[in-house]
Amino acid sequence: MRPGPFGCLLAAAGALWTAGCAPPEQSGVVECIAPAGPGGGWDRACRTAGAALEELDLVPGSVRTINLLGAGGGIGFAHVVSDRATDPNVLAGASPATTLRLAQGQYGDLTEDDVRWLAAVGAEYGVLAVRADAPWATLEEFVAQWRNDPGSIVLNGVSAVLGQDHVKILLLARAAGIDPRAVRYVPFDGSGEAMTAVLGGFVDVYSGEESEVEPLVESGDLRALTVLAPERVDGILADVPTATELGYPVEWVAWRGYFVPRGIGEDAYRTWVDRMTRMVASDRWDIALEQAGLRRYQMIGSEFEAFVEAQVESFRGLARDLGMIR
């Protein structure tokens, strides 16, 4: 019996090719692996680029997003490395969460060298926010209490412990002279749940990104204490100071990017580099960035490969400094 489209999709998600399901490298369909559930940053990165690649006719067929959640992106990473190693019609979403977990050895024996890093095509900056009636009007007021009594402050985010939302808090704590081991951080499954906890007074501070907090800052429900950018941003958060200008040299760029299988060959890799180069140069991509709440931030091909290598090494040093790894 020939399986229907849904059966083929399930097979693709588990890399179990049954009779009647053409392997993706033979089907002409590009698959973008989002190593988390629908609605998150990796999922949006796949869907945003997929739509642009299709509309610009940069791929021969359609682009399908496959959500492979688990292990903080590790399931998706392993799937590309182990099951799609030579497939030129697959790419996968990545971000600092990916490089951070690789640096911490959280993907087992897999390393950054097991894939080819393709491109970063957009970004947003980290933000710390509190409810509008919180007792701290500024980052300095918050840090003063945090420094005096770290145990009295509870912070949250949507990444796991030692994930990116947690680590940017640890970086700020270290810059403020607070022992990172004294930081109280509670991970939540989604930004809506995490911000509801802040708005309800169960958690004091939300650690997230611009696009997550801007609607509630604009509505007056949240107050942004700082943006972890190299300089002040425009738009809704234009009046919010950076941590660096307040004396805490901490930046967090939440880039959105992609990697492809290591074994696809140089010609296929150059094809993907050309596709991404043409995509980000288009007016269509400006529209896509605005719709996704992202800023222009792009590195493609060898530049991005060098960037990832340096970032993983930097994160390894940070992990050692913070006692995450030996």
N, C-alpha and C positions, 0 to 999 in steps of 0.2 A: 504494500500500500504506500503510495507516494505521500509524504508528509506535507501539510499545508504551510503557508507562510509563517504562522505562529510557531509551528513545530520547528521550522528552520531557524527562526529567531532564537528559540530556546537552545537549540543545538549550537548556534553561533556563540551565544553567551557562555556556554560551557565548553566550547571548543570541541564538541563531540559531533563530528560530521556523519550524519546518517545517510542511508541510501536516498537519493533524490534531492539532497541538499548540496548544492555546489559550494565548495570551499570559496571563501571571499576572494582569494587571489585569482579565481577563475570566473567569478560572477560579474566582474566589472563594477560592483557596488563598493564604494569606499565606506569603511567603518571607522568611526571615531570612538575609541574606548574612553568612557568617562568612569574613572575608578571610584565612583561614589554614587549615591542615589540621585534621582532627579531633583533639580532645583538648586543644587550647590554650584560652586564656582567651576569645578571641572565639567559638570554637565552643561552649564551655560557656555563655557569655552568651546565645547564640541558643537553645540547647536548653533552658536553664533557664527563660527567659522564654516560649519557645514552649509548653512544657508547662503553665506557669501560665496563660497566656492561653487555652489550649484548655479546661483544667479549670474555669476561672472563667466560661466562655462569653462572653469579651470579644471574640472574633472569630467571624465567621459560620461558618467552616470550620476546617480544620486549619492548623497552622503547620509549614512544612517548612524545615529548615536546608540551605542550599546552601554548600558550601565552595569558595571561589574564592581559592586561595592564589597568592602571588606578589608580588614587589616590596614586601615588608614591609607588606602590606595595600593597596598601591596598585592592584592589579588589581581587587579588590573595590570600592574607592572609585570607580575610573574606570567600572566596570560600572554602578554606581548612577547616577553623573552622566550618562554618555553613553547607556546603553541602557535605563535604567529611569526616566528623568527625570520622568515624569508618572504613574508607577505607584503608586497609593495602597495597594497590597497588598504592599509590600516595605519592609523596614527592614534595617539592617546594624549589626553589632557594632562597637563602638569602645572605646578606652581611651587612657591617656596615650601609648601607642605611636603612636596615630593623630595626636594633636595634635603630638607631638614631630616626626614625619616631615613633617607639613604645615609646621611652623615651619622645618624645615631645607630646604624646597623639594624633598623627595624624591619627591613625586607629580607632578613635571613642572610644568605650568602650572596644575594644579588647586589650589584653595585651600579654606580652611574655609568660604568664602562660597558654594561650589558645592552645598552640601547644607543641609538643615534639621536642627539638632541637637535631638534629642527628649528624652532623659532619661539620667541616671546612676541606677542602681538598686541598686548594691551596690559594695563595695570591700574591698580588703585592703591591708596595708602592706608596704613593702619590708623585706627582712631580709638581713643578711649572716651567713653560717654557715660553719663550718670543721668538719673531722672531729673526733671526740671527743678524739683523742690529739694534736691540734695543739699546737704549743708556746705558743700564746697562750690564756690563760684568760679574758682580758677584751679589750674593744675597745682600751683604752688600751695594753695590751701589744702588740697587733697594730700599732696606729698608730705606736708608737715604732720598731719595726723597719722598717715601711713608709716612715716619714719618713727614717730613716737610710740605707736602701738600697732605693729603689723598684723597682729592677730585679730584686731577689731574690724578689719576690712576684708570683705569677700568679693572676689572678682570672678567673672565668668566669660565664656566664649563658646564657640562651636567646635573647636578642635579638641582632640584628646589631650590628656596631661602630657606635657612636653611637646605638644603640637604648636603650630605657629601662633595661635591666639594666646597660648600660655607663655611661649618663649618671648614674645615682645613685651609682656608684662615683666618677665624675669630680667630682661635687658634694662627696662626702665627702673626696676627696683635696684639693680646693681649700680646704675648711673646715679641714683639718688642716695646711695650709701646704705641700702636696706639689704639684709641677708636674703638672697633668693630663696633659701630654704624656709624662710618664715612666711613666704607668700601663700595666701589661701586662694586656691583657684578651683572652680567647679565647672567641669565640662558639660555642655548641653548638646542635644542632638540636632538642634536647628536654631537659626538666628531668631525666629519668632518666639520660640520657647524661652530662649536665653534673655531676650529683651523684655518679655513679659515678667520674668523673674526680677529684673531690675526695676521695671515700672511698678511692680507690686511690693517692692521694698524687701524682697527676700535676698537679693544680691545688691551690692553697692555699685559696682562698676562693670560695664560691658566692654570687652575687648573685641573689636571687629574691624570692618573696613568701611570706607566712605559710603558706598551704595547701600549698605545695610542700615546706617544710622541717619542718613540725610533726610528721609521722609519724616522720621519722628523728631528730628531737630527742627525741621521746617514747620511741623505741626505744633511745636512747643512742648512736646512730651519729654524729650531728651535734651540734655545740654552736653555738647562736646567739650571735653577739657583740653584735648590736644590732638593734633594730627601728626603722625610720625612720617613726615615728608621732609625733603631737604629744604624746602621753602614753602611759604603759605600757598594754599591752593585757591582756586577761584570758585565761584558758585556759592552754594548754601553755606559752606564752611570757610568762606573767605576771611572771616574775622577771628577764626580760631587759631591761636598761636601754635607753632611747631614746638616739639619738645626741645629741639636743639636751640632755638632762640631763647628758651627759658632756662638754659644751662644744663640740659640733659641730652647729650649727643646720641640720640637713638632714632634710627630711621627704619621703617619697614615697608618695603615695596612688594605688594602682593601681585606679582606678575602672573599673567595667564599665558600659557604656552603649550608646546606639543613635543612629543618624541615619536620616533618611528623605530621599527625593528632594526637590530644591528646587522642582520644578514641580507638586507634587500639589495645591496650592491650600490656602487657609487653612482651609476646612471640614474637609478630610481631615486636615490637620495637627492641628486641634483634636480630631478623633476619636481620633487616636493619643495625644494628651496625656491625654484622658479615660481611655483604656484603661490607660495606664501609671499614672495616679493611682489608679485603682481597684485595679490589680494590687498595687502596693506597700502599699496600705492593708489588704490581706487577710491573714488568718492563713495562708493557703496560701503567701504570699510569705515569711513568717518561716521556714516549713519549707524552702522552696526555698533560701533564703540559707544555712541551716545545712547542708543537703546539699551545697551548692556551696563551702562553706568561706569564705563572704563575710560581711562586716559590713554593717549598715544604713548606707546612704549614698545619699541621694537628692536629686536636683535634676531638675525636670521643666519642659519648656516654656521660657518666656522666661528663667527663672533659669538654666537649663542653657545656653542659647544665649549669655548674657552670660558665664558661667563659661568656656566653651570659647574665646570670643573673647579673654578675658583670659589664659587659659592659653597659647594659641598665641603671643600677643604676648610673654608672659614667657619662653617657650621660645626665641623668636627672639633675645631679649636674651641668654639663656644661651648660645645657639649662637654669637653674636658674641663673647661673653666668652671662650669656650673655643676660639675660632678655627675653629669648624665652618663658619661662613658669614661673608661680609663684611657 
